[in-house]
Amino acid sequence: MPSRHESRVERQIREAQERGEFDNLPGAGRPLPGHGGTYDENWWIRDWVRRENLTDIGPTSLKIRKEAEELPERLARESSEPAVRALVTALNERIVLARRGLVDGPPVVLATFDVERVVAAWRERRARHPGTA
């Protein structure tokens, strides 16, 4: 059988192996992350988003859902009632647009917030915890 020609890259890899440069690498002997799970064709982008800690990307409808979930924490940082009203009113407007399908992303099934109820809860919290925000 004729001998196969070794390319320059193959030779460099073989020589590095012979020198032991591939021995004791981090993760050696362990399964690859995600091996054995279901295949996700977007694994690389999910991993990139996680590694880079990218938080403000994605469809508008998902951003609105996240904003609605984080509303209590956001309101806790507000120091004035007009600011609370403006924040809740603006979020309600975006929720309505999303429910009508006028923003990109999956459908949104969120109720709008009762501004007066939210403001009352904000006042009560501030009364219980003076000095916050």
C-alpha positions in Angstrom: 0.0 0.0 0.0 1.5 3.4 -1.0 2.4 5.7 1.9 0.2 8.6 2.3 1.6 12.1 2.1 1.5 13.9 5.4 0.4 17.6 5.1 2.1 20.3 6.9 -0.8 20.7 9.4 -1.0 17.0 10.0 2.8 16.9 10.7 2.5 19.8 13.1 -0.4 18.0 15.0 1.6 14.7 15.1 4.7 16.5 16.4 2.6 18.3 19.1 1.1 15.0 20.1 4.5 13.4 20.4 5.7 16.3 22.6 2.6 15.8 24.8 1.1 19.2 24.1 -2.4 17.7 24.1 -1.9 15.8 27.4 -3.8 16.9 30.5 -5.9 19.6 28.8 -8.8 21.0 30.8 -11.8 18.8 30.5 -9.9 15.8 29.3 -11.8 12.6 29.9 -15.0 14.4 30.6 -18.0 14.4 28.3 -18.6 17.4 26.1 -21.1 19.9 27.5 -24.6 19.0 26.4 -23.6 15.6 25.1 -26.4 13.1 25.3 -29.1 15.8 25.5 -31.5 16.8 22.7 -29.9 18.6 19.8 -30.4 22.4 19.8 -29.4 24.0 16.5 -29.0 27.3 18.3 -26.7 26.0 21.0 -23.8 28.2 19.9 -25.8 31.4 20.1 -27.3 30.5 23.5 -23.8 29.8 24.8 -22.5 33.0 23.4 -25.3 35.0 25.0 -24.6 33.3 28.4 -20.8 33.8 28.1 -21.1 37.5 27.1 -23.9 38.1 29.6 -26.0 39.8 26.9 -29.3 40.8 28.4 -31.0 43.3 26.2 -31.4 41.2 23.0 -34.3 39.3 21.8 -37.8 39.8 20.4 -39.7 42.8 21.7 -42.5 40.7 23.1 -40.1 38.7 25.3 -38.5 42.0 26.5 -42.0 43.2 27.5 -42.7 40.0 29.4 -39.4 40.3 31.3 -40.1 44.0 32.1 -43.5 43.0 33.5 -41.9 40.3 35.7 -39.3 42.8 36.9 -41.7 45.6 37.6 -41.8 45.2 41.4 -38.0 45.5 41.6 -38.0 48.4 39.2 -40.7 50.3 41.2 -38.8 49.8 44.4 -36.0 52.0 43.0 -38.4 54.8 42.1 -38.6 57.8 44.4 -41.7 59.7 43.2 -45.3 58.8 42.4 -45.3 60.5 39.0 -42.3 58.4 38.0 -44.2 55.2 39.1 -47.3 56.2 37.2 -45.2 57.0 34.1 -43.4 53.7 34.2 -46.5 51.6 34.6 -48.4 53.6 32.0 -45.6 53.2 29.5 -45.4 49.4 30.2 -49.2 49.1 29.8 -49.0 50.8 26.4 -46.3 48.3 25.3 -48.3 45.4 26.6 -51.3 46.5 24.6 -49.2 46.8 21.4 -47.8 43.3 22.0 -51.2 41.8 22.6 -52.4 43.2 19.3 -49.4 41.6 17.6 -47.8 44.9 16.7 -44.4 44.0 18.0 -42.0 41.2 17.0 -41.7 37.9 18.8 -44.1 35.3 20.2 -47.6 36.2 21.3 -48.0 38.1 24.6 -50.7 37.0 27.0 -50.3 39.6 29.7 -52.9 41.7 31.5 -52.2 45.4 31.8 -51.4 46.7 35.3 -54.0 48.7 37.3 -52.0 51.9 37.7 -53.9 53.0 40.8 -53.4 49.6 42.5 -49.7 49.6 41.6 -49.3 53.2 43.0 -51.1 52.3 46.2 -48.9 49.2 46.7 -45.8 51.4 46.0 -47.0 54.0 48.6 -47.6 51.2 51.1 -44.2 49.7 50.6 -42.5 53.0 51.0 -44.5 53.6 54.2 -43.3 50.3 55.6 -39.7 50.8 54.4 -38.9 54.5 54.7 -35.6 55.6 53.1 -35.8 53.1 50.2 -35.1 54.5 46.7 
